[in-house]
Amino acid sequence: MPLAFPSKSHATIVFGFFNIESDMLLLNGYFFFADRFCRAVGELDQGSCAAAFETSLPGWLIDDPSKVGNINAAIQGVDLSGFIGASYRKFPFPKEPQGFKQKPYGAENQATFSELIEGFGRPQSIRLGWQAADQTVSLAEIVFEREDFRQLIGYVDRGGYPRWENEVRPAYVVTLMEKLSASKSALVVS
């Protein structure tokens, strides 16, 4: 379930997993897979010793909010419009509450989610950048204070809300967190 997070440029933004069967994340109208996000954050961490560093990750942009869909209505099964609705038609919300856990195997469904989003959004190279002067990270056009961006990383590490099923994190998350834990970069070190 996506959550609200603070940003420097856009006040409160929405970020997170939106379907427990996928490792796809949303950031306002941008969509990208968590393994690509983790890889790009790892690159950013390595480059954050510089005054400025930029990398990118592949994803999609859905400009029209009506094409995004309504996550709460899709979960309830009452409005399956837009991309989020299409994802819940394919992978409905679990009937039992204990089934509501982020699946660590969600990357196995990337081809399905890539195909689903094609009818709603357009491919987009999403910029991820670091500015040492003001200690900010930008993801697409959204600028975060370093501490606020760390909250996004922590969300992915936990498996968002409702957390990873059986507390099992995918290997790409484990790798990123180990890299960040060992890092002495400006992105990590206060």
Secondary structure, 3 states (H helix, E strand, C coil): CCEEEECCCCCEEEEEECCCCCCEEEECCEEEEHHHHHHHHHHHHHHCCCCEEEEEEEEEECCCHHHHCCHHHHHHCCCCCHHHHHHHHHCCCCCCHHHCCECCCHHHHHHHHHHHHHCCCEEEEEEEEEECCCCEEEECCEEEEHHHHHHHHHHHHHCCCCCEHHHCCCHHHHHHHHHHHHCCCCCCCC
